Amino acid sequence: MMTKAPKFREFITEAKEESYRLVILSHDSEDDANVSGELVKTAAKKLGIKTLLADFRGLFTHYESNQQFINSFPVKEGKTEYPVAKSMGRGQDSIYEKPFAISPENTLLMIRGVGRPGLSGNHSWYDKCKKWEHEGYTLINNMLCHDLCSDKVMTQIIFDRHDLNTPKTSLVAHSEDTERALEELDSEFPIILKTATGTNGIGVILVESAKSLQSIVQLLYRENEFIDIILQEQIKTDYDVRVIICGDEIIGVMKRPIVEGDFRSNVAQGSEPVPHKLTELEKKESLAAAKAVDGTLVGVDFIPAKNREKDLPYFLEVNNVPGLSGIQEALKSQGDIIEKTLTKLQDRSLWANA
C-alpha cells in the first residue's frame, strides 16, 4: 500500500496540470492579416498550451490508428506560406507543418476564418466545421453562433426574439422598396444603411436623404441582386462599447470613440479605444446578448443610453470572431486579456462534451 500512494498522488497532480490542445483556424488574406490568431498563439505558448495556427486554405485531415490529425501550411507571424509550383516537385521538403493530433476530449478548435460560404470562404471550410461538431469537438464558436452573427438580418431577429434593445430597424425587400422601408423605420434622416454581411465598418453608410437612399440601394442591387440591406435609425453618440465575453464572464470592456470626420467607431477604421466600466444594467444585458446567440467567446457591441444606470443600451451586433489586438492594447494595464480568455476556456463546462 505504501508504494502505491505516491503513484496515485502523481496521477492527481498530472490531472490537475493537464491543459488542452488548441487549434486556431483562420484565413490570411491581403486585406486581413491574421493578427489576432498570432496573438492567441503567443499567449497560449506562455500558458503551456500546445497550439497550431492553421489556415483553412490547403487544410486536410487524416487518421492513423483512429487518431485524427490536421495537416496545414505553415503560418509565421500571421502570414501563411502557400506553396508555389517549384515547391511541389519531387525531392522537395514537405510543404505542410508537422501533423497535429486532435481529439474531442482534449482539443479546442477556435474558428476565426471560416468566412461566409461562397463570399469570403469556401463551402468546404464550413462543411469541415460542421463535421467536427458532429464528431463531438468544441468549436469556439459553434456554427449556430457563426450563422446567427454572420448575418445582420438574423442577428436582428434574435435581438427582437430575446427583447434586447436596438435602434429602430427595417429590412429593404427589393431595389424599389425604400419608400415602404422608410415608412416602417419611422425615423428622421440621417439614417444608417448596413449590408447584412459587412465587417469592420465596411458596408455601413450614413444616408442623408430619401433620394440618396434610393440611389444607393439601386446601385447595391445592381452589383448584387441577392444583397440584403437593413436600415437603422442613427443613435447620436460620441462612442460605442465593445464587451468581450467568454462563457458567463466579462473578460474586458473598451470604449471606442467615433472616428474624427466619420460616424463609425471600428478600430479597423481608426478608432483609438480606451478602458471602460459597465453599469450593472449594461453587464446584465451584454451577457444576455451573448447567450442569445449561443456564444462562447464573442464581442458584444452597443451604444450606451443617455441614462446608463436606468435605460437599456442599444445593441448593434454580436461578433463571433472578435478582433483581439485592439482590446489587448487598450486594456494592457489590466493584464493580458487573451491569457485570461484562454485560462477561462480550461473550464470544461464550456466544452461541447461537458
C-alpha positions as CSV (number, residue, x, y, z in Angstrom):
1,M,0.0,0.0,0.0
2,M,2.8,2.4,0.8
3,T,4.4,2.0,-2.6
4,K,1.1,2.8,-4.5
5,A,0.2,6.1,-2.7
6,P,2.9,8.2,-4.4
7,K,1.9,7.0,-7.8
8,F,-1.7,8.0,-7.0
9,R,-0.6,11.4,-5.9
10,E,1.4,11.8,-9.1
11,F,-1.6,10.9,-11.1
12,I,-3.8,13.5,-9.4
13,T,-1.1,16.2,-9.8
14,E,-0.7,15.4,-13.5
15,A,-4.5,15.6,-14.0
16,K,-4.7,19.0,-12.4
17,E,-1.9,20.3,-14.5
18,E,-3.1,18.8,-17.8
19,S,-4.3,21.5,-20.1
20,Y,-6.0,21.4,-23.5
21,R,-4.7,21.5,-27.1
22,L,-5.7,24.4,-29.2
23,V,-6.2,24.8,-33.0
24,I,-6.7,28.3,-34.3
25,L,-8.3,28.0,-37.7
26,S,-8.1,31.2,-39.7
27,H,-7.5,32.6,-43.1
28,D,-4.8,35.0,-44.0
29,S,-5.7,37.4,-46.8
30,E,-4.1,40.6,-48.2
31,D,-6.5,42.9,-46.5
32,D,-7.0,40.9,-43.3
33,A,-3.7,39.8,-41.8
34,N,-4.1,37.2,-39.1
35,V,-3.1,39.4,-36.2
36,S,-5.4,38.1,-33.6
37,G,-4.6,34.5,-34.4
38,E,-0.9,35.1,-33.9
39,L,-1.6,36.9,-30.6
40,V,-3.6,33.9,-29.3
41,K,-0.9,31.5,-30.4
42,T,1.7,33.6,-28.4
43,A,-0.5,33.7,-25.3
44,A,-1.2,30.0,-25.5
45,K,2.5,29.2,-25.7
46,K,3.1,31.2,-22.4
47,L,0.4,29.1,-20.7
48,G,1.9,25.8,-21.9
49,I,-1.0,25.1,-24.3
50,K,0.1,23.1,-27.3
51,T,-1.2,25.2,-30.2
52,L,-1.5,25.1,-34.0
53,L,-2.2,28.2,-36.0
54,A,-3.6,26.9,-39.3
55,D,-5.1,28.4,-42.5
56,F,-8.3,26.8,-43.8
57,R,-6.8,27.0,-47.3
58,G,-5.0,23.8,-48.0
59,L,-6.0,22.2,-44.8
60,F,-6.9,18.5,-44.7
61,T,-7.2,15.7,-42.0
62,H,-6.0,12.1,-41.9
63,Y,-6.3,9.2,-39.5
64,E,-3.6,6.9,-38.0
65,S,-4.8,4.2,-35.7
66,N,-8.1,6.0,-35.1
67,Q,-6.3,9.2,-34.2
68,Q,-7.2,12.3,-36.3
69,F,-4.5,14.7,-37.4
70,I,-4.7,18.2,-39.0
71,N,-2.4,19.0,-41.8
72,S,-1.9,22.6,-42.8
73,F,0.5,25.1,-44.5
74,P,3.0,26.8,-42.1
75,V,1.8,30.2,-40.7
76,K,4.6,32.5,-39.5
77,E,3.9,35.9,-37.9
78,G,0.3,35.7,-39.1
79,K,1.2,35.0,-42.7
80,T,0.5,31.7,-44.4
81,E,3.3,30.1,-46.5
82,Y,1.3,29.0,-49.5
83,P,3.1,26.6,-51.9
84,V,4.3,27.6,-55.3
85,A,4.9,25.3,-58.3
86,K,8.6,24.7,-57.7
87,S,7.9,23.6,-54.1
88,M,5.7,20.8,-55.4
89,G,8.5,19.0,-57.2
90,R,10.0,15.6,-56.3
91,G,12.6,15.6,-53.6
92,Q,11.4,18.8,-52.0
93,D,10.8,19.2,-48.3
94,S,7.2,18.9,-47.1
95,I,5.1,22.0,-47.7
96,Y,3.0,21.2,-44.7
97,E,3.5,21.7,-40.9
98,K,4.0,18.5,-38.8
99,P,0.6,16.8,-38.5
100,F,-1.2,18.0,-35.3
101,A,-3.2,15.4,-33.3
102,I,-6.7,16.4,-32.3
103,S,-9.3,14.8,-30.1
104,P,-12.8,15.9,-28.9
105,E,-11.7,15.2,-25.3
106,N,-8.7,17.5,-25.2
107,T,-8.8,19.8,-28.2
108,L,-10.5,23.2,-28.7
109,L,-11.0,24.4,-32.3
110,M,-11.0,28.2,-32.4
111,I,-12.8,29.1,-35.6
112,R,-11.6,32.5,-36.8
113,G,-11.6,32.3,-40.5
114,V,-14.4,30.1,-41.9
115,G,-15.9,33.2,-43.5
116,R,-19.2,33.2,-45.4
117,P,-19.5,30.2,-47.8
118,G,-19.3,31.4,-51.3
119,L,-18.5,35.0,-50.3
120,S,-15.4,35.1,-48.1
121,G,-14.7,31.4,-47.6
122,N,-15.1,28.1,-49.3
123,H,-18.2,25.9,-48.6
124,S,-15.8,23.1,-47.7
125,W,-14.4,25.1,-44.8
126,Y,-17.9,25.5,-43.3
127,D,-18.5,21.8,-44.0
128,K,-15.4,20.7,-42.1
129,C,-16.5,22.7,-39.1
130,K,-20.0,21.0,-39.2
131,K,-18.3,17.6,-39.5
132,W,-16.1,18.3,-36.4
133,E,-19.2,19.4,-34.5
134,H,-20.9,16.1,-35.4
135,E,-17.8,14.3,-34.1
136,G,-18.1,16.0,-30.7
137,Y,-15.4,18.7,-31.0
138,T,-15.8,22.0,-29.2
139,L,-15.7,24.9,-31.6
140,I,-15.1,28.4,-30.4
141,N,-17.7,29.5,-31.6
142,N,-20.1,26.8,-32.6
143,M,-21.6,27.0,-36.1
144,L,-25.0,28.1,-34.8
145,C,-23.4,31.1,-33.3
146,H,-21.5,31.7,-36.5
147,D,-24.7,31.6,-38.5
148,L,-26.6,34.0,-36.2
149,C,-23.8,36.5,-36.0
150,S,-22.6,36.5,-39.6
151,D,-25.9,37.8,-40.9
152,K,-27.1,41.1,-39.5
153,V,-30.7,40.3,-40.5
154,M,-30.6,37.2,-38.5
155,T,-28.9,38.9,-35.6
156,Q,-31.7,41.5,-35.5
157,I,-34.3,38.7,-35.5
158,I,-32.5,37.2,-32.5
159,F,-32.3,40.5,-30.7
160,D,-36.0,41.0,-31.2
161,R,-36.8,37.5,-30.1
162,H,-34.9,38.0,-26.8
163,D,-36.2,41.5,-26.2
164,L,-32.8,43.1,-26.5
165,N,-33.0,46.8,-27.2
166,T,-31.7,48.0,-30.6
167,P,-32.0,51.1,-32.8
168,K,-35.2,51.0,-34.8
169,T,-34.6,48.7,-37.8
170,S,-36.3,47.8,-41.1
171,L,-35.3,45.4,-44.0
172,V,-35.3,46.6,-47.6
173,A,-37.0,43.8,-49.5
174,H,-36.0,44.8,-53.1
175,S,-34.4,47.6,-55.1
176,E,-37.5,49.8,-55.3
177,D,-38.6,49.2,-51.7
178,T,-37.1,52.2,-50.0
179,E,-40.3,54.2,-49.5
180,R,-42.0,51.3,-47.7
181,A,-38.9,50.6,-45.6
182,L,-38.5,54.2,-44.6
183,E,-42.2,54.3,-43.5
184,E,-41.6,51.2,-41.4
185,L,-38.5,52.6,-39.9
186,D,-40.2,55.8,-38.9
187,S,-37.0,57.8,-38.2
188,E,-35.6,61.1,-39.2
189,F,-32.6,61.5,-41.5
190,P,-29.7,60.9,-41.4
191,I,-30.1,57.1,-41.1
192,I,-27.7,54.2,-41.2
193,L,-27.7,51.7,-44.1
194,K,-26.0,48.3,-43.5
195,T,-25.4,45.4,-45.8
196,A,-26.1,42.1,-44.0
197,T,-22.6,40.7,-44.3
198,G,-20.4,43.7,-43.8
199,T,-17.5,43.7,-41.3
200,N,-15.1,46.2,-39.7
201,G,-17.4,49.0,-40.6
202,I,-17.3,48.2,-44.3
203,G,-20.8,48.1,-45.7
204,V,-22.1,50.7,-43.3
205,I,-23.3,54.0,-44.8
206,L,-24.7,57.2,-43.4
207,V,-27.6,58.3,-45.6
208,E,-28.7,61.9,-45.6
209,S,-31.9,61.9,-47.7
210,A,-34.6,59.7,-49.3
211,K,-33.2,60.4,-52.8
212,S,-29.7,59.4,-51.7
213,L,-31.1,56.2,-50.1
214,Q,-32.9,55.2,-53.3
215,S,-29.8,55.7,-55.4
216,I,-27.6,53.8,-53.0
217,V,-30.0,50.9,-52.8
218,Q,-30.4,50.7,-56.6
219,L,-26.6,50.7,-57.0
220,L,-26.1,47.9,-54.4
221,Y,-28.8,45.8,-56.0
222,R,-27.3,46.3,-59.4
223,E,-24.0,45.0,-58.1
224,N,-25.6,42.1,-56.3
225,E,-29.2,41.1,-56.9
226,F,-29.2,38.9,-53.8
227,I,-27.9,41.5,-51.4
228,D,-29.7,42.0,-48.0
229,I,-29.9,45.6,-46.8
230,I,-31.2,46.9,-43.4
231,L,-31.9,50.5,-42.4
232,Q,-31.5,51.7,-38.8
233,E,-32.1,55.0,-37.0
234,Q,-28.9,56.8,-36.1
235,I,-28.4,57.0,-32.4
236,K,-26.3,60.1,-31.7
237,T,-23.3,59.2,-29.6
238,D,-19.6,60.0,-29.0
239,Y,-18.6,56.4,-28.7
240,D,-19.8,52.8,-28.6
241,V,-18.7,49.9,-26.4
242,R,-17.2,46.5,-27.1
243,V,-17.5,43.9,-24.5
244,I,-15.5,40.6,-24.7
245,I,-17.4,37.8,-23.1
246,C,-16.2,34.2,-22.5
247,G,-18.8,31.8,-21.2
248,D,-20.6,33.7,-18.4
249,E,-17.7,36.1,-17.7
250,I,-17.0,39.5,-18.9
251,I,-13.3,39.4,-19.8
252,G,-12.7,43.0,-20.9
253,V,-14.5,46.2,-21.9
254,M,-13.4,49.1,-24.1
255,K,-14.9,52.4,-25.2
256,R,-14.4,53.1,-28.9
257,P,-14.7,56.8,-29.7
258,I,-16.2,57.8,-33.0
259,V,-13.5,58.4,-35.6
260,E,-12.9,62.1,-36.3
261,G,-14.6,63.1,-39.5
262,D,-16.6,59.8,-39.6
263,F,-19.6,58.3,-38.0
264,R,-18.1,54.9,-37.3
265,S,-16.1,53.7,-34.3
266,N,-14.4,50.5,-35.5
267,V,-10.8,50.0,-34.6
268,A,-10.2,48.9,-38.2
269,Q,-11.4,52.4,-39.2
270,G,-9.0,54.2,-36.9
271,S,-10.8,54.4,-33.6
272,E,-8.5,54.5,-30.6
273,P,-10.2,52.6,-27.8
274,V,-9.7,53.1,-24.1
275,P,-10.8,51.1,-21.0
276,H,-14.4,51.4,-19.9
277,K,-16.5,50.4,-16.9
278,L,-20.0,49.0,-17.4
279,T,-23.0,49.7,-15.3
280,E,-24.8,46.7,-13.7
281,L,-27.6,47.0,-16.2
282,E,-25.1,47.0,-19.1
283,K,-23.4,43.9,-17.7
284,K,-26.7,42.1,-17.4
285,E,-27.8,43.0,-20.9
286,S,-24.4,42.2,-22.6
287,L,-24.4,38.8,-21.0
288,A,-27.9,38.2,-22.3
289,A,-26.9,39.2,-25.8
290,A,-24.0,36.7,-25.8
291,K,-26.3,34.0,-24.5
292,A,-28.9,34.8,-27.1
293,V,-26.5,33.8,-30.0
294,D,-25.2,30.8,-28.1
295,G,-21.7,32.4,-28.0
296,T,-18.8,31.1,-26.0
297,L,-16.3,33.8,-26.9
298,V,-17.9,36.9,-28.5
299,G,-17.6,40.6,-28.8
300,V,-20.9,42.4,-27.9
301,D,-21.2,46.0,-29.3
302,F,-23.7,48.6,-28.1
303,I,-24.3,52.3,-27.9
304,P,-24.9,53.4,-24.3
305,A,-28.1,55.1,-23.3
306,K,-28.0,58.7,-22.0
307,N,-29.0,57.4,-18.6
308,R,-26.7,54.4,-18.4
309,E,-27.9,53.3,-14.9
310,K,-31.6,53.1,-15.7
311,D,-32.1,52.9,-19.5
312,L,-31.2,49.9,-21.8
313,P,-28.2,50.2,-24.1
314,Y,-28.8,50.0,-27.9
315,F,-27.3,46.7,-29.2
316,L,-25.6,46.8,-32.6
317,E,-24.3,43.3,-33.1
318,V,-22.5,40.3,-31.6
319,N,-19.3,39.4,-33.2
320,N,-18.5,35.7,-33.2
321,V,-14.9,36.4,-34.4
322,P,-14.0,39.5,-32.3
323,G,-10.7,41.1,-33.1
324,L,-8.4,40.9,-30.1
325,S,-5.5,43.2,-30.9
326,G,-7.4,46.4,-30.2
327,I,-8.8,45.4,-26.8
328,Q,-5.5,43.7,-25.9
329,E,-3.7,47.0,-26.4
330,A,-6.4,49.2,-24.8
331,L,-6.5,47.1,-21.6
332,K,-2.8,46.2,-21.3
333,S,-2.8,47.9,-17.9
334,Q,-5.4,45.4,-16.7
335,G,-3.3,42.3,-17.6
336,D,-3.3,40.1,-20.7
337,I,-6.9,39.8,-21.9
338,I,-6.1,36.9,-24.2
339,E,-4.4,34.9,-21.5
340,K,-7.4,35.5,-19.3
341,T,-9.6,34.1,-22.1
342,L,-7.5,31.0,-22.7
343,T,-7.5,30.3,-18.9
344,K,-11.3,30.7,-18.8
345,L,-11.6,28.1,-21.6
346,Q,-10.0,25.5,-19.3
347,D,-13.5,25.3,-17.7
348,R,-14.8,22.1,-19.2
349,S,-18.4,23.1,-18.6
350,L,-17.9,25.4,-21.6
351,W,-17.0,22.4,-23.8
352,A,-19.5,20.6,-26.1
353,N,-18.8,17.2,-24.5
354,A,-19.1,18.5,-20.9
